[in-house]
Amino acid sequence: MESSQTTVMEGAKGSETVLSKLESAIEIMAQNYNKYSAKENLLRKGGIKKSNFKTMLQSELSHMLHETMKEEAVEKLFQEMDQDGDSLIDFDEYWALIGKIVKLLARNQQ
């Protein structure tokens, strides 16, 4: 049972828990990371490869990050976000990207 405001989630012992909008958004962020994370790297480390990063930006963030169609912009952002230089965006690096976007949104709404 879903509405525009709540998501119902299976809780402990089969009980249903209604998530708030914020909780639902956080759950979606985790699902999005898993959707683009390189499955073949899960045993080693896991993370989003550059090609998947580009796809994610173009599919999921094109309205907020307007330069996603430019190869140079994607490359620059990938290099900036890949703090440890392992050619993967791990969850902490992904979350840092989301944080930057939210910070810009918050500033623009003031």
N, CA, C and O atoms as a MOPAC input file, in Angstrom:
PM7 MOZYME 1SCF
protein

 N      0.84100 1    -1.16900 1     0.00000 1
 C      0.00000 1     0.00000 1     0.00000 1
 C      0.88900 1     1.23500 1     0.00000 1
 O      1.54000 1     1.52400 1     1.00500 1
 N      0.92900 1     1.96900 1    -1.10800 1
 C      1.76900 1     3.15500 1    -1.19700 1
 C      0.92500 1     4.35900 1    -1.56800 1
 O     -0.06400 1     4.24300 1    -2.29200 1
 N      1.32100 1     5.50000 1    -1.07100 1
 C      0.71200 1     6.76200 1    -1.47300 1
 C      1.83200 1     7.73100 1    -1.76800 1
 O      3.00700 1     7.38400 1    -1.64800 1
 N      1.48400 1     8.93000 1    -2.14900 1
 C      2.52100 1     9.91000 1    -2.44700 1
 C      3.24900 1    10.35100 1    -1.18600 1
 O      4.32200 1    10.94800 1    -1.27400 1
 N      2.68300 1    10.06700 1    -0.00900 1
 C      3.29000 1    10.53200 1     1.22700 1
 C      3.94400 1     9.43400 1     2.04600 1
 O      4.85000 1     9.71500 1     2.83200 1
 N      3.50900 1     8.18500 1     1.88500 1
 C      4.02400 1     7.13900 1     2.75100 1
 C      4.34400 1     5.87700 1     1.97300 1
 O      3.81600 1     5.65000 1     0.88400 1
 N      5.19700 1     5.07700 1     2.53100 1
 C      5.51500 1     3.75900 1     2.00900 1
 C      5.32400 1     2.77700 1     3.14700 1
 O      5.74000 1     3.03900 1     4.27500 1
 N      4.69800 1     1.65000 1     2.85600 1
 C      4.51800 1     0.61600 1     3.86600 1
 C      5.64700 1    -0.38800 1     3.69000 1
 O      5.93600 1    -0.83300 1     2.57900 1
 N      6.27100 1    -0.73000 1     4.79500 1
 C      7.41800 1    -1.63600 1     4.76500 1
 C      7.18300 1    -2.75200 1     5.77800 1
 O      6.61100 1    -2.52900 1     6.84500 1
 N      7.62800 1    -3.94400 1     5.43000 1
 C      7.53200 1    -5.07400 1     6.34700 1
 C      8.44100 1    -4.80800 1     7.53300 1
 O      9.64400 1    -4.61200 1     7.36000 1
 N      7.88700 1    -4.80100 1     8.71900 1
 C      8.65900 1    -4.54500 1     9.92600 1
 C      8.99200 1    -5.83500 1    10.64300 1
 O      8.85600 1    -6.91900 1    10.07800 1
 N      9.42300 1    -5.72300 1    11.87000 1
 C      9.77100 1    -6.88200 1    12.68600 1
 C      8.54600 1    -7.75800 1    12.90600 1
 O      7.43900 1    -7.25300 1    13.09100 1
 N      8.74500 1    -9.06200 1    12.88600 1
 C      7.69500 1   -10.05100 1    13.13500 1
 C      6.49500 1    -9.86900 1    12.22100 1
 O      5.36200 1   -10.12400 1    12.63100 1
 N      6.72900 1    -9.42700 1    10.97300 1
 C      5.65800 1    -9.34100 1     9.99000 1
 C      4.74900 1    -8.13600 1    10.12000 1
 O      3.80800 1    -8.00000 1     9.33800 1
 N      4.99500 1    -7.26000 1    11.07300 1
 C      4.14900 1    -6.07600 1    11.20800 1
 C      4.50000 1    -5.07000 1    10.12000 1
 O      5.63500 1    -5.01800 1     9.64700 1
 N      3.52000 1    -4.28100 1     9.73500 1
 C      3.76500 1    -3.26400 1     8.71300 1
 C      4.17100 1    -1.96100 1     9.38100 1
 O      3.61800 1    -1.57600 1    10.41100 1
 N      5.13400 1    -1.29700 1     8.78900 1
 C      5.60700 1    -0.01800 1     9.27800 1
 C      5.41300 1     0.99700 1     8.16800 1
 O      5.80200 1     0.75000 1     7.02600 1
 N      4.82200 1     2.12000 1     8.48400 1
 C      4.63400 1     3.17900 1     7.49400 1
 C      5.82200 1     4.12300 1     7.60500 1
 O      6.07500 1     4.71500 1     8.65400 1
 N      6.54500 1     4.24800 1     6.49600 1
 C      7.71900 1     5.11300 1     6.47300 1
 C      7.31700 1     6.55400 1     6.16900 1
 O      6.37500 1     6.80300 1     5.41700 1
 N      8.03400 1     7.48200 1     6.75700 1
 C      7.83000 1     8.89200 1     6.43500 1
 C      8.41700 1     9.17100 1     5.05800 1
 O      9.08900 1     8.31300 1     4.48700 1
 N      8.17500 1    10.34700 1     4.52700 1
 C      8.75500 1    10.73200 1     3.23200 1
 C     10.27600 1    10.68100 1     3.28800 1
 O     10.92000 1    10.21000 1     2.35100 1
 N     10.84400 1    11.16400 1     4.37800 1
 C     12.30200 1    11.16500 1     4.51200 1
 C     12.84300 1     9.74300 1     4.56600 1
 O     13.83700 1     9.43200 1     3.91000 1
 N     12.19700 1     8.87900 1     5.34000 1
 C     12.63900 1     7.48900 1     5.41500 1
 C     12.53900 1     6.80900 1     4.04600 1
 O     13.42800 1     6.05300 1     3.65300 1
 N     11.45300 1     7.08400 1     3.33200 1
 C     11.28400 1     6.52100 1     1.98700 1
 C     12.37400 1     7.03000 1     1.05500 1
 O     12.91100 1     6.27000 1     0.25000 1
 N     12.70000 1     8.30700 1     1.16000 1
 C     13.74600 1     8.88200 1     0.30900 1
 C     15.09200 1     8.23200 1     0.59100 1
 O     15.84800 1     7.94600 1    -0.33800 1
 N     15.39600 1     8.00000 1     1.84900 1
 C     16.65500 1     7.34900 1     2.21500 1
 C     16.68800 1     5.92200 1     1.67500 1
 O     17.71300 1     5.47000 1     1.16500 1
 N     15.57400 1     5.22200 1     1.78700 1
 C     15.50500 1     3.86400 1     1.25300 1
 C     15.73100 1     3.87400 1    -0.26300 1
 O     16.43900 1     3.01600 1    -0.79100 1
 N     15.14100 1     4.82600 1    -0.95000 1
 C     15.32100 1     4.94700 1    -2.39800 1
 C     16.77600 1     5.24200 1    -2.73500 1
 O     17.29000 1     4.72700 1    -3.72800 1
 N     17.45100 1     6.06100 1    -1.93000 1
 C     18.86500 1     6.36500 1    -2.18100 1
 C     19.70900 1     5.08900 1    -2.09000 1
 O     20.60800 1     4.88000 1    -2.90400 1
 N     19.42300 1     4.25100 1    -1.11400 1
 C     20.16300 1     2.98300 1    -0.97800 1
 C     19.85400 1     2.05700 1    -2.15100 1
 O     20.75500 1     1.41400 1    -2.68900 1
 N     18.59100 1     1.98700 1    -2.54700 1
 C     18.21300 1     1.15300 1    -3.68900 1
 C     18.88300 1     1.63700 1    -4.97000 1
 O     19.32200 1     0.83200 1    -5.79100 1
 N     18.95900 1     2.95800 1    -5.13600 1
 C     19.58700 1     3.53200 1    -6.32700 1
 C     21.07600 1     3.17400 1    -6.37400 1
 O     21.59900 1     2.83500 1    -7.43500 1
 N     21.75000 1     3.25000 1    -5.24300 1
 C     23.16300 1     2.87000 1    -5.20200 1
 C     23.32700 1     1.41100 1    -5.62900 1
 O     24.18800 1     1.09000 1    -6.44800 1
 N     22.49800 1     0.53900 1    -5.07200 1
 C     22.58600 1    -0.88600 1    -5.41300 1
 C     22.25700 1    -1.13900 1    -6.88100 1
 O     22.83100 1    -2.03600 1    -7.49900 1
 N     21.35300 1    -0.36700 1    -7.43500 1
 C     20.97500 1    -0.51800 1    -8.84100 1
 C     22.16500 1    -0.27800 1    -9.77200 1
 O     22.32100 1    -0.98500 1   -10.76700 1
 N     22.99600 1     0.70200 1    -9.46200 1
 C     24.11600 1     1.06200 1   -10.33100 1
 C     25.45500 1     0.49900 1    -9.87100 1
 O     26.45000 1     0.62200 1   -10.58500 1
 N     25.49400 1    -0.11000 1    -8.70700 1
 C     26.73700 1    -0.67000 1    -8.19400 1
 C     27.16400 1    -1.86100 1    -9.04900 1
 O     26.32900 1    -2.64700 1    -9.49600 1
 N     28.45700 1    -1.98400 1    -9.26800 1
 C     29.00500 1    -3.05100 1   -10.10700 1
 C     28.89100 1    -4.37900 1    -9.37600 1
 O     29.60800 1    -4.63700 1    -8.40900 1
 N     27.98900 1    -5.20600 1    -9.84800 1
 C     27.73300 1    -6.49000 1    -9.18900 1
 C     28.96200 1    -7.38600 1    -9.17100 1
 O     29.18800 1    -8.10600 1    -8.19800 1
 N     29.75800 1    -7.35100 1   -10.23300 1
 C     30.93000 1    -8.23100 1   -10.28300 1
 C     31.99900 1    -7.81600 1    -9.27800 1
 O     32.93300 1    -8.58000 1    -9.03200 1
 N     31.88700 1    -6.64400 1    -8.70100 1
 C     32.87600 1    -6.18200 1    -7.73200 1
 C     32.45200 1    -6.39000 1    -6.28500 1
 O     33.19700 1    -6.03500 1    -5.37200 1
 N     31.27500 1    -6.95700 1    -6.05700 1
 C     30.77400 1    -7.07400 1    -4.69700 1
 C     31.65800 1    -7.94000 1    -3.80700 1
 O     31.80400 1    -7.65000 1    -2.61900 1
 N     32.24500 1    -8.98600 1    -4.35100 1
 C     33.11200 1    -9.81800 1    -3.52900 1
 C     34.40500 1    -9.08500 1    -3.17100 1
 O     34.98100 1    -9.29400 1    -2.10400 1
 N     34.84400 1    -8.22400 1    -4.08800 1
 C     36.07700 1    -7.47900 1    -3.83800 1
 C     35.77800 1    -6.26600 1    -2.97300 1
 O     36.29600 1    -6.14600 1    -1.86200 1
 N     34.95000 1    -5.37500 1    -3.47700 1
 C     34.66000 1    -4.16000 1    -2.72800 1
 C     33.29500 1    -3.61000 1    -3.06300 1
 O     32.57600 1    -3.18200 1    -2.16000 1
 N     32.91300 1    -3.60300 1    -4.30900 1
 C     31.64700 1    -3.02100 1    -4.72200 1
 C     31.78500 1    -1.53400 1    -4.97400 1
 O     32.66900 1    -0.87300 1    -4.42800 1
 N     30.91700 1    -1.03000 1    -5.79100 1
 C     30.92200 1     0.38300 1    -6.10100 1
 C     30.37000 1     0.61800 1    -7.48900 1
 O     30.06100 1    -0.32100 1    -8.22300 1
 N     30.25200 1     1.87900 1    -7.83400 1
 C     29.70600 1     2.26800 1    -9.13100 1
 C     30.86100 1     2.55700 1   -10.08500 1
 O     31.68000 1     3.44300 1    -9.84100 1
 N     30.91100 1     1.78600 1   -11.18300 1
 C     31.92600 1     2.00400 1   -12.21500 1
 C     31.60000 1     3.29500 1   -12.96900 1
 O     30.47300 1     3.78700 1   -12.92400 1
 N     32.60300 1     3.83000 1   -13.66100 1
 C     32.43000 1     5.08300 1   -14.39200 1
 C     31.28600 1     5.00800 1   -15.40300 1
 O     30.49200 1     5.94400 1   -15.50300 1
 N     31.19000 1     3.91200 1   -16.15100 1
 C     30.12100 1     3.78600 1   -17.14900 1
 C     28.74300 1     3.78100 1   -16.47500 1
 O     27.80200 1     4.39200 1   -16.98200 1
 N     28.62600 1     3.09600 1   -15.34100 1
 C     27.35800 1     3.08300 1   -14.60500 1
 C     27.07800 1     4.43300 1   -13.95500 1
 O     25.92400 1     4.84600 1   -13.83900 1
 N     28.14100 1     5.11800 1   -13.53100 1
 C     28.01300 1     6.45600 1   -12.95500 1
 C     27.41300 1     7.40700 1   -13.98900 1
 O     26.50100 1     8.17700 1   -13.68600 1
 N     27.93000 1     7.34400 1   -15.19300 1
 C     27.41400 1     8.18200 1   -16.28000 1
 C     25.94200 1     7.86700 1   -16.54700 1
 O     25.12100 1     8.77300 1   -16.69100 1
 N     25.61900 1     6.58300 1   -16.61100 1
 C     24.22400 1     6.17500 1   -16.82200 1
 C     23.33600 1     6.68400 1   -15.69400 1
 O     22.23900 1     7.18800 1   -15.93700 1
 N     23.81300 1     6.54900 1   -14.46200 1
 C     23.04800 1     7.02000 1   -13.30400 1
 C     22.80300 1     8.52300 1   -13.38800 1
 O     21.68100 1     8.98400 1   -13.17800 1
 N     23.84600 1     9.28300 1   -13.69300 1
 C     23.68700 1    10.73800 1   -13.79200 1
 C     22.66300 1    11.11000 1   -14.85500 1
 O     21.80300 1    11.96200 1   -14.63000 1
 N     22.76000 1    10.46900 1   -16.00900 1
 C     21.86500 1    10.79300 1   -17.12000 1
 C     20.43900 1    10.32200 1   -16.87000 1
 O     19.48800 1    10.98400 1   -17.28700 1
 N     20.27800 1     9.18600 1   -16.19300 1
 C     18.94400 1     8.63300 1   -15.95500 1
 C     18.26500 1     9.19800 1   -14.71800 1
 O     17.04700 1     9.37800 1   -14.70200 1
 N     19.04200 1     9.47500 1   -13.69100 1
 C     18.46100 1     9.81100 1   -12.39100 1
 C     18.64200 1    11.27300 1   -11.97200 1
 O     17.87400 1    11.77700 1   -11.15200 1
 N     19.64300 1    11.95500 1   -12.52100 1
 C     19.96900 1    13.29700 1   -12.02000 1
 C     20.06500 1    14.36100 1   -13.11000 1
 O     20.62300 1    15.43300 1   -12.87600 1
 N     19.53900 1    14.08300 1   -14.27700 1
 C     19.70400 1    15.02300 1   -15.39500 1
 C     18.99500 1    16.35800 1   -15.17600 1
 O     19.37200 1    17.35800 1   -15.78800 1
 N     17.98200 1    16.39400 1   -14.32100 1
 C     17.28100 1    17.65000 1   -14.06600 1
 C     18.00100 1    18.50800 1   -13.02700 1
 O     17.82100 1    19.72500 1   -12.99100 1
 N     18.80400 1    17.88400 1   -12.19800 1
 C     19.53300 1    18.61800 1   -11.15900 1
 C     20.98000 1    18.88300 1   -11.54300 1
 O     21.56300 1    19.88500 1   -11.12700 1
 N     21.55800 1    17.99500 1   -12.33200 1
 C     22.92400 1    18.16300 1   -12.81400 1
 C     22.85200 1    18.29000 1   -14.33500 1
 O     22.82400 1    17.28600 1   -15.04800 1
 N     22.82500 1    19.51100 1   -14.81800 1
 C     22.53900 1    19.78500 1   -16.22600 1
 C     23.67100 1    19.41800 1   -17.18300 1
 O     23.44700 1    19.38100 1   -18.39300 1
 N     24.85000 1    19.15300 1   -16.69600 1
 C     25.99900 1    18.85100 1   -17.54600 1
 C     26.19400 1    17.35400 1   -17.77100 1
 O     27.24100 1    16.93700 1   -18.26600 1
 N     25.20400 1    16.54500 1   -17.41700 1
 C     25.37800 1    15.09300 1   -17.45100 1
 C     25.56100 1    14.52400 1   -18.85000 1
 O     26.02100 1    13.39000 1   -18.98000 1
 N     25.22700 1    15.25100 1   -19.88500 1
 C     25.39900 1    14.75800 1   -21.24600 1
 C     26.80300 1    15.04600 1   -21.78400 1
 O     27.18300 1    14.52700 1   -22.83400 1
 N     27.56200 1    15.86100 1   -21.07800 1
 C     28.91200 1    16.20700 1   -21.51200 1
 C     29.92100 1    15.25800 1   -20.88300 1
 O     30.03700 1    15.17200 1   -19.66000 1
 N     30.64500 1    14.55100 1   -21.73400 1
 C     31.61300 1    13.54800 1   -21.27600 1
 C     32.63900 1    14.15000 1   -20.31200 1
 O     32.99000 1    13.53400 1   -19.30500 1
 N     33.11400 1    15.35600 1   -20.62600 1
 C     34.13300 1    15.99000 1   -19.77100 1
 C     33.58200 1    16.27900 1   -18.38400 1
 O     34.28600 1    16.10900 1   -17.38800 1
 N     32.33500 1    16.71200 1   -18.31000 1
 C     31.71700 1    17.02300 1   -17.01900 1
 C     31.53700 1    15.76000 1   -16.18500 1
 O     31.77400 1    15.77500 1   -14.97700 1
 N     31.12400 1    14.67700 1   -16.81700 1
 C     30.95600 1    13.40600 1   -16.11700 1
 C     32.30800 1    12.91200 1   -15.61400 1
 O     32.42400 1    12.47800 1   -14.46900 1
 N     33.32500 1    12.97800 1   -16.46400 1
 C     34.67600 1    12.55900 1   -16.08900 1
 C     35.19300 1    13.36600 1   -14.89500 1
 O     35.74800 1    12.80600 1   -13.95000 1
 N     35.00600 1    14.67100 1   -14.95100 1
 C     35.47200 1    15.54400 1   -13.86400 1
 C     34.75900 1    15.22300 1   -12.55500 1
 O     35.39200 1    15.13800 1   -11.50300 1
 N     33.44100 1    15.04700 1   -12.62300 1
 C     32.67900 1    14.73600 1   -11.42400 1
 C     33.07500 1    13.36600 1   -10.87400 1
 O     33.19200 1    13.19600 1    -9.66000 1
 N     33.27900 1    12.39400 1   -11.75300 1
 C     33.69200 1    11.05900 1   -11.30000 1
 C     35.02800 1    11.15600 1   -10.57300 1
 O     35.18100 1    10.59200 1    -9.49000 1
 N     35.99000 1    11.85600 1   -11.14600 1
 C     37.30800 1    11.99200 1   -10.52200 1
 C     37.19900 1    12.70600 1    -9.17900 1
 O     37.88200 1    12.34400 1    -8.22100 1
 N     36.34600 1    13.71200 1    -9.11300 1
 C     36.14700 1    14.45900 1    -7.86600 1
 C     35.52300 1    13.56900 1    -6.78300 1
 O     35.91400 1    13.63700 1    -5.61800 1
 N     34.56400 1    12.74700 1    -7.16800 1
 C     33.85700 1    11.92700 1    -6.19600 1
 C     34.65400 1    10.68600 1    -5.79100 1
 O     34.48700 1    10.20200 1    -4.67200 1
 N     35.50300 1    10.16100 1    -6.65500 1
 C     36.30000 1     8.96100 1    -6.37200 1
 C     37.49100 1     9.35600 1    -5.50000 1
 O     38.62500 1     9.41800 1    -5.97500 1
 N     37.22500 1     9.62000 1    -4.23900 1
 C     38.23100 1    10.14100 1    -3.32300 1
 C     39.42300 1     9.21300 1    -3.11500 1
 O     40.54400 1     9.68300 1    -2.92100 1
 N     39.19400 1     7.91000 1    -3.15400 1
 C     40.30200 1     6.98600 1    -2.90500 1
 C     40.98700 1     6.51000 1    -4.18400 1
 O     41.92900 1     5.72000 1    -4.12000 1
 N     40.52500 1     6.98200 1    -5.34600 1
 C     41.18600 1     6.68300 1    -6.61100 1
 C     41.12300 1     5.23700 1    -7.06000 1
 O     41.98700 1     4.79300 1    -7.81600 1
 N     40.11600 1     4.48600 1    -6.61100 1
 C     40.02400 1     3.07200 1    -6.98100 1
 C     39.15600 1     2.81900 1    -8.21400 1
 O     38.85400 1     1.67000 1    -8.53500 1
 N     38.75700 1     3.88100 1    -8.89700 1
 C     37.92500 1     3.80600 1   -10.11100 1
 C     36.52700 1     3.26100 1    -9.84700 1
 O     35.87200 1     2.75300 1   -10.75700 1
 N     36.07100 1     3.36500 1    -8.60100 1
 C     34.71700 1     3.01100 1    -8.20500 1
 C     34.18300 1     4.08600 1    -7.26300 1
 O     34.92700 1     4.65800 1    -6.46600 1
 N     32.89400 1     4.34700 1    -7.36600 1
 C     32.25000 1     5.22900 1    -6.40300 1
 C     31.62900 1     4.32200 1    -5.34100 1
 O     30.60700 1     3.68000 1    -5.58100 1
 N     32.26300 1     4.27800 1    -4.15600 1
 C     31.71400 1     3.44500 1    -3.09100 1
 C     30.54900 1     4.18300 1    -2.42900 1
 O     30.25100 1     5.32100 1    -2.79400 1
 N     29.89300 1     3.54900 1    -1.46700 1
 C     28.69000 1     4.14600 1    -0.90400 1
 C     28.96900 1     5.48500 1    -0.23600 1
 O     28.17100 1     6.41300 1    -0.37300 1
 N     30.07700 1     5.60900 1     0.48300 1
 C     30.39700 1     6.88000 1     1.13900 1
 C     30.60800 1     7.99100 1     0.10400 1
 O     30.18000 1     9.12600 1     0.31300 1
 N     31.25400 1     7.66700 1    -0.98900 1
 C     31.47900 1     8.65100 1    -2.05700 1
 C     30.15200 1     9.01300 1    -2.74300 1
 O     29.91700 1    10.17400 1    -3.07600 1
 N     29.30400 1     8.02600 1    -2.94600 1
 C     27.96300 1     8.25100 1    -3.50300 1
 C     27.16300 1     9.17000 1    -2.58000 1
 O     26.51600 1    10.11600 1    -3.03100 1
 N     27.21900 1     8.87700 1    -1.29200 1
 C     26.46800 1     9.67300 1    -0.33100 1
 C     26.99200 1    11.11900 1    -0.29300 1
 O     26.21700 1    12.05200 1    -0.08000 1
 N     28.29400 1    11.30200 1    -0.49700 1
 C     28.86900 1    12.64700 1    -0.55600 1
 C     28.29300 1    13.41700 1    -1.75100 1
 O     28.01300 1    14.61100 1    -1.64400 1
 N     28.11800 1    12.73400 1    -2.88500 1
 C     27.51100 1    13.36800 1    -4.05900 1
 C     26.08700 1    13.80000 1    -3.74300 1
 O     25.69900 1    14.92500 1    -4.05800 1
 N     25.30800 1    12.92400 1    -3.12700 1
 C     23.93500 1    13.25700 1    -2.76500 1
 C     23.93800 1    14.44100 1    -1.80100 1
 O     23.11000 1    15.34400 1    -1.92200 1
 N     24.85300 1    14.44000 1    -0.85900 1
 C     24.96400 1    15.54900 1     0.09500 1
 C     25.23600 1    16.87300 1    -0.58600 1
 O     24.66100 1    17.89300 1    -0.20500 1
 N     26.10400 1    16.87800 1    -1.58900 1
 C     26.40000 1    18.11500 1    -2.32300 1
 C     25.16300 1    18.63400 1    -3.05100 1
 O     24.89900 1    19.83600 1    -3.07000 1
 N     24.41500 1    17.71800 1    -3.64600 1
 C     23.19900 1    18.11400 1    -4.36900 1
 C     22.17500 1    18.67900 1    -3.39400 1
 O     21.56900 1    19.71600 1    -3.66500 1
 N     21.97700 1    18.00800 1    -2.26300 1
 C     21.01300 1    18.47900 1    -1.26700 1
 C     21.43500 1    19.84000 1    -0.70100 1
 O     20.59200 1    20.70400 1    -0.46100 1
 N     22.71800 1    20.02200 1    -0.49400 1
 C     23.21500 1    21.29700 1     0.02400 1
 C     22.91100 1    22.43400 1    -0.94500 1
 O     22.48700 1    23.51200 1    -0.52800 1
 N     23.12800 1    22.19600 1    -2.23800 1
 C     22.80100 1    23.20900 1    -3.24500 1
 C     21.30400 1    23.49500 1    -3.28500 1
 O     20.89200 1    24.65000 1    -3.39900 1
 N     20.49900 1    22.45700 1    -3.19300 1
 C     19.04100 1    22.63600 1    -3.16800 1
 C     18.61400 1    23.47000 1    -1.96500 1
 O     17.79400 1    24.37900 1    -2.09200 1
 N     19.17300 1    23.15700 1    -0.80100 1
 C     18.82000 1    23.88300 1     0.41700 1
 C     19.19700 1    25.36200 1     0.29800 1
 O     18.43000 1    26.23400 1     0.70700 1
 N     20.35500 1    25.64000 1    -0.25200 1
 C     20.78000 1    27.03900 1    -0.44300 1
 C     19.85800 1    27.77800 1    -1.38700 1
 O     19.54400 1    28.94800 1    -1.16700 1
 N     19.42000 1    27.09800 1    -2.44500 1
 C     18.55100 1    27.74100 1    -3.43100 1
 C     17.14600 1    27.95300 1    -2.92200 1
 O     16.41100 1    28.76600 1    -3.48300 1
 N     16.74700 1    27.24800 1    -1.87400 1
 C     15.40300 1    27.38700 1    -1.33000 1
 C     15.31800 1    28.42500 1    -0.21100 1
 O     14.23200 1    28.69700 1     0.30000 1
 N     16.43900 1    28.99600 1     0.16300 1
 C     16.43700 1    29.99800 1     1.24100 1
 C     15.96500 1    31.33200 1     0.72800 1
 O     15.89600 1    32.29700 1     1.49000 1

